[in-house]
Structures are given as C-alpha cells and as structure tokens.
Amino acid sequence: MRKGTKSVDRAVGWPGLCSAAVPCPAAWTGMQEGQVGMAAEMALSHRAPREVLSEAELEEVAQRKPPAKGSIGLRKIRCTGSTAKSLLFRFLPFLYWLPRYPVKDWLLGDIISGFSVGIMHLPQGLAYALLAGLPPVTGLYSSFYPVFLYFFFGTSRHNSVGPFAVISVMIGSLTESLLPSENFVESVNGSNATVNEALRDAARVELVATITVLTGIFQVALGLLQFGFVVTYLSDPLVRGYTTAASVHVLISQLKNVFGISIGEHSGPLSLFVTFIEICKKLPDTNVGTLVTAIIAMVAIFIVKQLNHKFAAKLPMPIPIELITIIVSTGISYGVNLNDKFGISVVGTIPSGLKPPVVPNFSYFGQVVGNAFAIAVVGYAICISLGKIFALKHGYKVDSNQELIALGLCNFLGGFFQCFAISCSMSRSLVQETTGGNSQVAGVIASLVILVTILKIGELFYDLPKAILSAIIIVNLKGMFKQFSDLSTLWKSNRVDLMVWIVTFVATLLLNLDIGLAASVAFGLLTVIFRTQLPHYSILGRISNTDVYRDVAEYEMAQEIPGVKIFRSSCTLYFANVELYADALKKKSGINVDRLIEKKKKALKKLKKQQKKAEKEKAKKKKNAEDGPGVAVIELNAGENSVPSEPTLRSLGLPQPSFHAIILDFSSVSFVDTVSIKILKNIFRDFREIEVDVFIASCPGSVLAQMERGNFFSSTITKHSFFPSVHDAVEHISRKRHQASADRSTRM
C-alpha cells in the first residue's frame, strides 16, 4: 500500500469503518493519489467530533468516586472457612498440589531426577562445607533438612535448594573473621602452631547455626510482610557482577587446598588480595602430591561435564563424575595411605547419624545481624530468579512471597540442626529439570539419598582428600566465570548497567562480600537517581491527519501546532529533578522567560514612576487652574485613560513569545512531591506573567489526587487547565482562539 494510504489508515482506523462514506481496504487498491486524499477528507468530515472535556468536566460527567479516607492499602479479612482454606493452601502449597499429583505421568521422572540430584548433593555438600569453614558433615545436614522441608513450603517444581557456593563463601568469610584459627592454638613448635580443630569447628558450627536461624527469621518476616519485592533492588547486572566476584573469592579461597599449603585467615577489605599474595609467597612450599591430585581431578571432572553437556539428549541421566571422583579418590587414598606417605590432607572423621536440635547462641545476633540480612537477600535473589525461569519455561506460577517464606523456614529450622544457610544451585536445578523432574517430590528423593549417606555411608569418606573437594568447587565455578561475557553484551546494550556490573564486581573484590554488597546496592540506587536527573526532554508535534504527537526532532512528519508548545519529559517529577525540568521547559520554549519577566518588572516600575510624575503634574495644574476647572478635569480624565489598567507586553514595548500556550505532557509522571508541586505552581505563574497559558495533559488520576492533597489548585489554577490527552488540550486551545477571534470580529 502506498504512503498516502497509510496516513488514511491511521486517521480513520479501519476496524468498523467500512461504510458508504469510507470504502473498505480492498476498495483502496484501485484509487489514485487524488482519490485517496478525497476519501481521507470524507472520512474525517464524516467522523462526529468528540466533545473536548477538561479534567473538571470529566470528573462531573464520569462521576469520579471520592478517595477512601484513611485507606493505606489494607483489607479487612473475614474469618470464614474458605478464607482459612485459602491461607492454608498458600502457606502449605503441598496440600493443594499433592492430592492432584499425576502418579503415572510424573513419579518415575521424579524418582530418576531425585536420585541424580541426590548424587550431586553428596560431593557438593561436602565441598561447600569446606568452603564455609565448617566440618564436612554440616554440608550433608544442609543437603538433607532444608531440601526435605522445601517439599512442604516451596512453590517451584524445579529449584534444587541446598548448599550454594556464593552463600557458602559469604559464611566462610564471616567464620574466619569472627572465629579465626589463631584463637584455638594449643601449642607452638617453632614456626608451626597446633590448632585444636575440634574446638574450633564446634565454635564455628554454633556461630553459623545462629547466622542461619537469623537469616531464616529475616526471610520469613519479609515474606509475611509481602516484601518479596525487596529483591528488585538487586538488578540483574548487580547480581551477576556480585556472583562473578564471589566466584573469584571462592577460587582464591580454594588455592591453599589445591597447592597443599597452609596460610593465615584474613578478613575485611582487601583480604582477598592479602590472601592471594600470601599464597604466591608460599608457592615454593607446594605439596606436589596434593597439586597433582587436584589437577587430575579437575581435568577428569571438566571433561566428563563437557561430555554430559554435549550428549545430554542421549544420556538417560548425567554421568555422576563428582561422586565417581570422590569414591575413586577415597579408595586410592585409603589403599595408598596418601595422608601419611605424601602429606595430602584428608577430610577426617564424618560422624554417622542425626543430631538432636540445639538452640542457637543468641549472643551472636548483634555481631552477625548485617551479614545475615545480606545472606537472606542474596540467597532469595538467586532462588527466585531461577524459579521464575523454570516457571516461565514450564507454564506454572511461582509465588515470590511464599518462596521467601519457604526459604526462610528451611533456614530457620535447619539452623537448629547444624545446617548453614542455603539457596538454590543452577547446576543441580538444571539436572533436576533435564532428568525428568516434574515436582518437589524429586527433592524428597534427593534428601533421602543424603539421609542414607548420613546414617550409613558418611564415615567411609574419612580418607577423602580435601584437594578433591576443592577441585569439585573450582570446576563448578565455570558457569559463573562465563558471566564475564556480560561485559561485551552490556557495552553494546546499556552502558549504565555495564557500570553497575563493573562497580559491583570491583567493590566486592576490594571490600569483601558483605561491605561490597552494600556498596553495590547503594551505587545501583544512585544510578536510578542519576537517570531521573538526565531524562529526555522533547517538544512534540502532531503527525498529519492523526491525533498522535511525537518528538519533532525524531519524526519528520511531526509538525508543531502553531502558537502551542507541547513539552514532555521521559521520567517522573520529584525534588531531585523538578528544577531541571523547569529549566529544560524554559530552554525548549525558545525564549528567556526569566529575562523577559525581569524586563517586564523594570518596565512596570518605570511606568509606575511615570504615572506618579503625571499625577503630580495634573494635581499641580488642577490647583493652579482656578479659572478653568472644567478643562483641568477633562485633561485629567484624558490622562487617566491614556494608561492601560493592565499593561501588556506589547504596550510596554517588550517582545512577545511566538506561542500563546504550553501543554505539559504528564503521561510519564507517576508521582509528585511537595517540592515538585511548588515548582509547577511557579511554572504556571511565570508563563502567565509573559501572557502564555499553561495546560497539563495525560495526568494520571493518582498524580491528580496527590496534587489535590498538596494544595496545588487555587482560584488561578483549576482543573479546567487539565485534559485527559494532549489532543484534547490542543483542541481546547484551538477552539478557544477561534472563539476569541470570532468575538473580536463581532465587536468590530
């Protein structure tokens, strides 16, 4: 279709307009350009013009409801049977989906998936406990209790909750700073110090249990208060930059086990670099046997993982290379006696059986409250992100607030059983999905695999080399290190997000995980403020034969309405940017408003002096004109009529603006505050001073209500200056000007 027909298309709006006056689309094909133009005029002339309404008139016609007094978004909840049932299903989702569970279709897939994930939980639980600075058995506990509890409270069918590298390293940095090994030295023999590991581990388990309980309390509280949105302050670039930096922390922390060297424990800002420098200094002391063991394990695990990925469609389940590596290395270590012969450090005793619950040490709360909140937010952010990805892919819904409660209860209850804080693992979740997992039942199967290990098999891993666990941790960091590719993507798409990624990454490396997260969130919020202070300001024009208005700088067919300036900002108005908005409006209008007002004031002051001088002369003449009082009175009256009562810019000899009205497009304004209301009042006042009317269009009802509460309206500024759309405001101004012209013609 030709260009001429497209504008008609937009002008008449095809649906429902096929009539005698307006031909159907098929009828346009044989028309010439002139016929199309005539048809467009016919279409526009046959359209009944809609009545133009201001907001004041619209409220009367549409019968706007008065705002509810004292309403702050709370609802009255009646205690009925259906309400109680709904709440029960909400907080215990398994009661809803379990009776509807399709056993024939899903059970086999869930069993295979649960067994596969359980096999992954075993090595990862042991490894991530090492990362958290805790005895390996706590990793098994953290792979059992929270995973089992998630079955009852979770809403994601594919999330595999449990130990996660980033959360483990956050906990590890805290245990090393609050309970360093130096605090548990028994004896010093030359340069070697003997540490009471049993006492240290018991103290750290108590500390971490307290952190985990407090983390759970934060998560449950936020979930009950419907604060699931708190994670929105962690943007995707921030989370990815943070987890990438955390993976660097994880890598550096495991190098000591890879090289078989002993180093001090460092915490606080720059501790990462201090640790790395110390490792470099001690490289000559590397235990060759440990290094060779770690390298062989890393190569084997990496190759098999690549094969698993390449042949994922053909394999019924991924090859459990991590479990195979642990079993084989434990057997070799036991048979060859690697610990005694080559000095390769091993895991040691893993107690069998479950321990009774222990109340956490509440005296630690004050020391770890900030860290616990950071762990709560980061853990939830990772969990809900993965949950939403799988939910979107498989067509079900994840309740963000219930997920927060579920994760919180897993942590809170797990803390009483010596678990450390958990989140969701991408690698395990992908395995759970690809091996046929359909529901939370897979998590129960996985937890049962770990339970059997804790009860019967755990003690067999006494001779497992720690280098193997470090190798597993390092290879599993591959996915997070791939996030460095975000740099090129963000460079092309959004430079501000790139800055957030880089600043988060650098801050987390330099300031450690806790302070780095706080600094990153602060910087992310600053970028939001920064963007609102640099919005896109534009003057809008009308697209021919339509009621559509676009930026005249971007659209060639957009033409300004003669005598009218339509101004738009791309963001909302509040105290930080409203003065910039006012300045941009005056600049875009093409006239120095403040200078013109200043000139007007000077001209009025000068006129006032002239009037006073004239009045004095007239009074003097009147006093001396005793013989001709009638003449003096006539002269006085003539003098009074020679000066207008309300001087205009033209009468004062000042330049007039090239426009007589300004329309402020408020379609992007979502809220206003007291400062912005004050500045908007000043805008109305200043432009009225230079004989320009100000109108506001497309103002949301909520913003209008805020302006009412802020005493914006007065006798000089009414809702008759507000219109539902830009086109309504333009039509109003046009009709008002035509009416004024008609009135002048009538008087003449």
Disulfide bonds with the S-S distance in Angstrom:
none
